[in-house]
Amino acid sequence: MLRDITLGQYYPVGSPIHRLDPRVKLMGTLVYIVAIFLADGVWGYALAVLFLAVVIALSKVPVGHILKGLKAIFIIVLFTVVFNLFLTPGEELFHIWKLSVTKEGVQRAVFMTVRLVCLVMGASLMTFTTTPTALTDGIEKGLGFLKVLKVPVHEVAMMMSIALRFIPILMEETDKIMKAQSARGADFDTGGLVKKAKAMVPLLVPLFVSAFRRATDLAQAMEARCYHGGKGRTKLHPLKYTGRDLLAYLVIAAYLAGMILLKIFL
Amino acid sequence: MDIIKASGLTHDYITYDEDERPISVRHALENVDLAIEEGQFVAILGHNGSGKSTFAKHINALLLPTAGTVTVGGMDIADEANLWDIRQLAGMVFQNPDNQIIATVVEEDVAFGPENMGVPTKELEKRVAEALAAVGMTAFAKESPNKLSGGQKQRIAIAGALAMRPRCIVFDESTAMLDPSGRKEVVATMHRLNREEGITVLLITHYMDEAVGADRVIVLDGGHIAMDGTPKQVFARTEELLNLGMQLPKVTQLANALTAEGLPLPAPILTEEELIEELCRLRSKI
């Protein structure tokens, strides 16, 4: 049961978007998220939706697959729609009981929904098209400029990649402990939420102990292999920009410029 | 030339109470003098708590001596300036195969050591390819380590040490968690590296059978060297070994039992081939 969980949500199809350098995709996602807050009219949102649609089409990830990811934010979207519909002052369209729906409210509710949906779809598109390993590399190299602000970029990337390596191992171990405890009469499957949660405690203790032991071992193994932080480290597969990546940067820049121009002139 | 030299090596494990006051001291190693010649295959035996792992961790400067000195390739391990050179020169393979693989792809894990040393990318590719070929794992370069067997994972760990171009590799109970076939794989790899690449191998183990093929066997007990010699010399001292809580290799046990029943076999017999040969010789005499 625990084995079925896949790491990240990488969708393995070969597409121009998949082949882009992870730094480009990171930067693109950041720009997209920022730019969507620039939109304040129909044209701005139209451009944002159009851009996303083109990228999704290029990525060959099925739209249905991406839409599934929206389930998680359904409640938030619902709240946003309801509050914007009823609480925006302006020209009244109709009213239900004491709550009035205004023209501005409808407009705002639609815009906010589009904004949220675009945000989530844009961000998840990055994880659909980038393997977790590539993403870690991208963070280490692409966000290197944050080191100036004393953000430990290398350490964060290293932690992410170690986590990626150990999650399946710890899952397997959880499975083993669960089986060992079930064999001796532990009950994980019946009872209410509280009872089930309580049954997890004896599972967590040995899991944590073992995780700490593994961490000590790993630290020693890393030290034995001369690990001393990111300084002076080279890479077996260093990230390299190609013509495709430069083109992608140009497209991203053009998109940002377009969003800014729309904000100023419309 | 001696690649590893310990003189008067003492290491104490000190337990502290909450206020950092020492409450108990355990001497893991006491006044050990030991020199290991370059290019040899040395097995260090001993039961739990004999100090064998503590000794191993000094060679890589993971532990530093409480008293005495250890030099590796002529460099004092206590000198911080030598740290990275020593760790490059003396590779280490640990017990748990899962807990020493760092990267999510085999070839990237093999590259981890030299990456830390700042080896340029071109050279890295060459070293990784060579190291994987030396342990016979080239076909798995792009795989995830999670899919490999225990023996294969240990061979990846060996490749990781090899890629740093060490002169000596310490195996700290590297076979303890493997199944018999995995153990065979790993021991065969050690012997090949020793024979073909001239790498000094220091094998820490409690499996007597693995020590049989060594050039030299050292038995530790309670932080002291109890025995030191060729496998023939050490395994001839049956009584003493049993008193130290050690078991003889299976074949030697069998040969000893046969001798006790009256067969005139020379002692000690360490390998199956030897036993078969001796038995055949006896039969031809009859």
Interface residues (C-beta under 8 A of the other chain):
Chain A: P132 T133 S161 I162 L164 R165 P168 I169 R213 R214 D217 L218 Q220 A221 M222 E223 A224 R225 C226 Y227 H228 G232 R233 T234 K235 L236 H237 P238
Chain B: N60 L62 W84 R87 Q88 G91 M92 F94 N96 D98 N99 Q100 I101 I102 A103 T104 V105 E107 E108 A111 F112 G113 P114 E115 N116 M117 G118 V119 P120 T121 L124 E125 V128 P145 N146 A157 G160 A161 M164
